[in-house]
Amino acid sequence: MKYFLRRIYGFYTLTVRGDTYRGGVSTPWFVFPRTKQIKPFLILPPWSVSSQTNRAKYYPTNYLNLKMCSIILLTLSLLHLKVSAIDIYVSIKGADTNVGTKEKPFATLHSAIRKARELRRLNDSSVKNGIRIIIGKGFYQLHEPVVLLPEDSGTKDSPTTIICAPNEKVILSGGIQIKNWKKLNRTIVGLPKESIGKVWVTDIPNFDSSDLQFRQLWVNGNKAVRAKNYNGEEMGRILSWDSEKQTCKIPLQKNISLANIKGMEMLIHQWWAIANLRVKSVKIIGNAAELSFMQPESRIQSEHPWPAPWISDKTGNSAFYLSNAIQFLNEPGEWFEDLQHHKLYYWPKAAENMLNTEVIAPALENLVKIEGTIDQPVSYVNFKGISFQHSTWLRPSKQGHVPHQAGMYMLDAYKLEKAGTPDKPTLENQAWVGRPAAAVEVSYANNTTFQSCQFQHLASTALDYKKGTAENEIKGNLFKDIGGSAILIGTFSDEATEVHLPYNPTDQREISTNNKIENNLITDVTNEDWGAVGIGTGYVRGIKILHNEISDVSYSGISMGWGWTKTRNAMENNTISGNKIHHYGKHMYDVAGIYTLSAQPGSFITDNVVDSIYKAPYSHLPDHWFYLYTDEGSSYFTIKNNWTPSEKYLQNANGPDNLWESNGPKVADHIKQSAGLEKPFQYLLKEKTNYSKRGINQAVDQSVVFELVFKTGNLPGNNALKTFAKENNLLPGSIYKWENRLVIYTSSLKVESLQQTLKRLNAAEIKLYDNLFYDFNRENNCGDKPVAEWDNIILSANLVKDEKLQKEYLAYHKTQFEKWPEISKGFCKAEFQRLAIFKNDRQLMLIISIPKGKSLDELNPKTTENNPRVDEWNAIMKKYQEGIEGTKPEEVWVFFKPIE
């Protein structure tokens, strides 16, 4: 067989027996269509064509035999190798005076990027198929951030990829190794007695012509503890907060001195956020200390209303601890940086030998910055297999840190004297926020990727895609030991924009659009700023957050949205699907596995698994936690097929058109099993953090009844009620009506949410019946298993006004099972599944549950068959009951009918 293979203008032409075919090399295979026209083609390897029929289809015997295909395949592969990406090498043993070849590598990534930039500037033919910057194994200490600019952009066919050498570990570190440790052999003023002879000391390294200041210290890869007055996870409780004086009172501790305060800080726990406050002065008043704080955080902390210090006799005041003072250095694993005397002190743990221990302090806030412009974004730059470690963040040490939410710190915030803004008539506060620094920051960039990288030992946010980022991918990475959020993406609020204003820029290129966060393991994050999140998105459009696993988080797992507004804005078409979120809420409540804000048309939350929220020891409200939480303004969402142990969800001040469907413990097993990392990425699971031994919350699910009383003519129609049910995670069959009243029979887990959303129906009165004083249960009282499905019959009546008779009525029911067993026997015979009575003031709600498809008229007579004691009971009960308002004379119990 004769064939000819030629390359012409980037295409390969194949001539077989006079017939010519043309194709490219974007893939290594070609298929030969049986035609004499010039068309694109693809060769498939013989072993990939399984059936004899397919072999005949793709490899016609009168054109090409399988052996010849293999020869052509090999030829094309060799040709393809000749046009592969150019490689630039970096080695820990290299030199920046080298040329960047494998034999003569550069020493720094900076120089490699510069060479790549020059090759692109000169349109060098070698970069036609891309540039690979290959970094050899090693610990690369950065002295300044690695910066990529628009001139460093690649193209779709010629990307720039920064990659580790095969099977090697590459660490880009913003830290400095601290050495020359010696055991402290003299007394230091303020050092506790128990620490004498156990503490080691070294000089603080010089950085930028002064002592290196830092807030983290890693010893053999583990974060050490900045010395604090309470050991372990223990915290104290503030005694009071004086907003006018901007002071806080705390209890005095035995054997803890507050004399040395220079550099001392206070961390205070406030609902869903913490604050770091620099202590200015301490005044001892009896058994308490009154603290004042540095500006600007002192003013902001005392003026902002949300979240404020928590003061409660029932659940305890806000928790706190003090840190960064020599007198707090009193247990193994703690350290103190004495900037006044240029010394660093550390009490080693038992297994640590300071003569050969690796100790690293962070020096750089940013390790990598990708900085494009709105007209010239950075494009087609990829990072693969790189480890980013040891970033710092010093703002809390210099200006304090008072976050608003999700780690965004307040620049100014206060309560309005008169509530209301044009967008929100009831808004009572104003706030302007800044964004914490990140180890890796990306602005105005598209088609960039971070794949199979490791983000570890970082002070604040790990990876932050800011404004103008589109079509980027964050895939298969590890995020572990992060002080703040693992991933932030999109605009939250510009520093000049009040946080409650909806964002929809004139130039839509500003919006972060069509980014994907997929198959990442996020564990042990938010371990310093407890109010940060696993994944946080601001105003984003078309984002896909898929198959990530998030665990050991201090607050929420995924937070999507910003603005607290139902006004349409930049957000739409966002998806959170297939994620697994567990062991969250470690410190902060008002929390959820998945949390949303504001209107996001066309957005979906589907097929996720949310489980195992920690029992946070200092939460402001111990029951104020949720699996799913659509907060203020959340609108136009579909929330479907999410597995959670119970339906403990919150819908707070939501907007319109949310659809809740098939969420909770009955979701199909295959959805539960498919959530989290997909199989190719499950190797990351070996990096999961060991979970805290603190307990896991279990929701107590009980029945409750809501009654809504409307003014005549104001009762909503059935269609409006069905829409309300879809938007509020209710079955239409749980809503009943009679005259001008509605009744909703539901779960106690939905009480908090419904107390918010029922207000939208504009009822004159809303009553909650959660006092269940009588509960007949078929399984307990008859010894039978309940049927699979049943209908509920709802009736209501009043107790008579005589309080003595009311008490008699309740006493009868309290002892009925023991003194009147015949009543239960009658209910069993009538196939009642449950009979429950709730009370609110003197009004009763009676719920009778019967097998689906049967009627109460059919079953109720069976309660009295051969059972005269039931008639006797019913006769006695008549004197205690009367009709509710609106009943006819002699009418007592009224039936509420389900909406149709």
Helices and strands as residue ranges (DSSP letters): E 3-8, E 11-16, E 19-23, G 46-48, H 52-58, H 66-82, E 86-90, H 109-121, G 125-127, E 131-135, E 138-141, E 146-148, G 150-152, E 160-164, E 170-173, E 175-177, E 182-183, G 193-195, E 200-203, E 206-207, E 210-211, E 218-219, E 222-223, E 225-226, E 236-237, E 240-242, E 247-251, E 265-270, E 273-285, E 288-293, H 297-303, E 319-323, G 326-328, E 334-338, E 343-346, E 359-362, E 368-371, E 378-379, E 381-384, E 386-391, H 395-399, E 403-405, E 408-415, E 429-434, E 438-443, E 445-446, E 449-451, E 454-458, E 461-465, E 469-470, E 473-475, E 478-482, E 487-489, G 508-510, E 512-513, E 516-518, E 521-525, E 535-537, E 540-541, E 544-546, E 549-553, E 558-560, E 575-577, E 580-584, E 591-596, E 599-606, E 609-613, E 625-630, E 635-640, E 649-651, E 659-661, H 669-674, G 679-687, E 703-709, H 718-727, G 732-734, E 735-738, E 741-747, G 748-750, H 751-757, G 758-761, E 765-769, E 771-777, H 778-782, E 790-799, H 803-814, H 816-819, H 821-829, E 834-840, E 843-851, H 856-859, G 860-863, H 868-877, G 878-880, E 881-882, E 894-898
